[in-house]
Amino acid sequence: MPMRQTNYVALLLLITICGGLISGVSSLHVTSTPPLVDVPVYSMATLNPPDKTGGTNGGSTTNMNILTYATPVSVRPDRVWALGLYKGTLSHENFSRTRTCILQLLTAKHIPLVRLLGGSSGNDLDKRQECSKLAPELAWRESSSSSSGDPSTICKNSEQQPQILPDCAYYLKLTAIGDIVDGGSHDVVICKVEEMLVTDHSNEAMRQEHLSTAKLRELGIITEQGRVAE
């Protein structure tokens, strides 16, 4: 092929490629629909105010919710996580007061509890009692025992800790560092990981696929907006 014809073909190919790129860019448009992401599902355990009745030995009761806005953001010198806490909830109130929580990574075992923990308020009902009715094998347990191999070792001091769900894949004891940041519908809190804890059965739990928002959407438990489906 003559040199001039070769250059002509190369020029046409370049124009075609550039035209495709320009066309691809020009097809972009603004949308109000966020990406549908798949993230782990946690339950955050916090201590209720002392004036809420039902605590053992005069202590505070526990509240739990469903939380999906949770992610690690740093590993050195401390492990640091960021949480998004929905405003106007008992969990938000409790964390703002105590600045600490136990974050529990859920597994498929905990699916029966998601609607209750994420779709109702601890101000309106006793979530602990209702969870025991729904799934007796997932009854909340104390996190202040010193039994070997028990996730209760998450508490190394004498201060009362929230109760926990059994058979979670992971337990993280978090403490807020710095100020709570107003993020609109949610407040953002930066937390130091005080302890990471697993149980003797965690290998079995970790072999299960940890619970995810995609799984909950598939089961019709939450909507694409992340709310508990009615």
N, C-alpha and C positions, 0 to 999 in steps of 0.2 A: 504494500500500500504506500503511495507517495507520501512524503513528509507532510505536505500541506493538508492532505486529506486526513492523515492521522491526527494532526493538531485540531482540525475541524471536529472530528469525532470526539476527541477528548474535551473540547470546549462545550459541545452539546451535552456530554455526560456531566460535566461540572455544573452547567446551568440546571440540568434536571435534578441533581442532588440538592443544590442550593434552593431550588424552587420547592422541593419537598420539605426541606427544613423550615423555610419561611412559612409554608402552608401549615406545618405542624404547630409552629409558634402562634400563628394567627388564629388557630382553632381553640386556643385556651380561652376560658371564660370564667367569670366569678361565680362561685356557688356558695350557698348558705348551708350545704350539707357537709358535715365533717366526715373524714375517713372512718370507715367502720373497722376499728382495730380489735384485736383479740388480746386481752390482758388477764393476768391471774386474778382470782377472786379471794379476798381476805375477809376475815371478821375481826373487828377491833374491839377488844375488851377494855372497858374503863370502869372506874369506881364511881358509883352514884353518891350524891351528897349524903351526909350522915343522917339527915332528917327523913330520908326515905326508909320506910319500915321494911323489916324482913331480913336484916343483916344478922349474921351469926355472931354470938358473943359480943353483941353491942357494936359490931363493925358495920361497914358499909356494904350495900349490895352491889352487884355487878350489872352493867348494861353491855349488850353486844349489838353490833350492826353489821351491815355488809359494806365493804369498802373496796373499790377498784382503782381509785386514784392513789396509787402507791408505787414508788420507784426508787431504787438506789441512785444516788447522785455523786457519791465520793467513797473512796476506800482508805485513804491515808490523810492524816494520821489516825483518824477514826472512821469507821463506817458510818455513812450519813445517808438518810432516806428523806424523801419529800412526800408528804401526804396532803391530799385535798379533802377537807372536811366540810360537809354540807352544813350551811348555816341553819339555825333554828331547830336543831335536833338535840336530844339528850346527850348523844355521843360528843357532839361539838361542845356542849356546855361542860361536860365532865372533863374532856381533855383540856379545855381552856383553864379550868380550875386546878387540875392536878398536874398538867403538863407531862403526863406519862400515860402509856398504854401497853397492852400486849397485842401485837399483830399476829394473827393466826392464818397461815396459808391453808386453805380448805382443799379437800379432795372430793371425789365423787360421793363418798359416804355422807357428806354434809348437804347434799342437794335437797333433801326433805326440809331443811331448816331455812333455806334461802328466802322464801316468801315471807316467813315470819320475821326473820332478823332484818331483812331489807325493806319490808313493806309495812311495818308497824312501828309504833313508837313505844319506848320504855316508859313514857309518861302515861300511857293508856292501859298497859297490861304488864303482867309479870312474864317477861320473855323466858326466864329460866324455867318457870313452871310449865309454860306452854311448850317449850322445847322438849321437856321431859315427857309430855303427853304425846307429842308427835313422834319422837324417836327415843324411847327410854335408854337405849344403848349409847346415846349421845348426851346423856345428862351432864350438866356442867359439873366440874370438879374444882376443888380448892387448888390454889397455886402457891400455897405457903407451907406445904409439907416438906420434910427433908428426906423422904424415901429415895433410895438410890434408884436411878433410872427413871424417875418420875419427872415430867416437865415442870413440876412444882419447884424444882431446884432453880427455876428462873428467879426465885426470890432468895437473895443471899443475906438480906437484912431482916429486921423484925417488923418492918412496915407492912401493912396489909397490902396485898396485891389483888387484882381482879381474878375472878374465877376464869377457867379456860374450858374450851371444848376438847374432848378426847380425840385422838387419832388424827390430828392435823399433821400435815407434812413438815411444817416448821413453825416455830414460835420465836418472835422477835420482841424483846423488851426495849421499848423506845422512850427516849426522854427529849422533850423539845429543847432546842438551843436557839437563842435569839427570839425576835419578836414574831408574832403571828401576822401574816401578810394578808390583807384583804384582796381576794381574787374575784369578787363579784358574788356569784351564787355560792361559791366555796371560799373558805379561808385556806391559805397554804401554810403549812408548818414544816420546818426543817428539824429533823430529829437525829440524835446520836443513837446508834445501836449499842445499848448497854450489854446485852447478852443475846446470843443466838442459841436456840435450844431445840433438841430433837428428843424423841422417846425411844425406848427399846424397840418399839414397833415401827419406827420411822422408815426403816429400809423398805418395809412392806408398803407403808403409806407413800413413799417417794416413787415406788414402782407403779403405783396408780397414777394416772394422768391427773396432775393437779387441776383443780376446778378452774375453768376459764369462762370469760364472757361469751365466747363463741358457743360453748357447750350450753350455757344457759339460754342463749337466743335460740339455739336449735331445739331445745326442749320447750320453748315458749314461756319460760319463766321470767325473762326480761325482754323489753322492747329494744329496738335499734337505738333508741335514745338512752338506754341503760337503766330505765325505770322498771320496777317490778310490774309485770303485766297483771291486769285485773281479770 
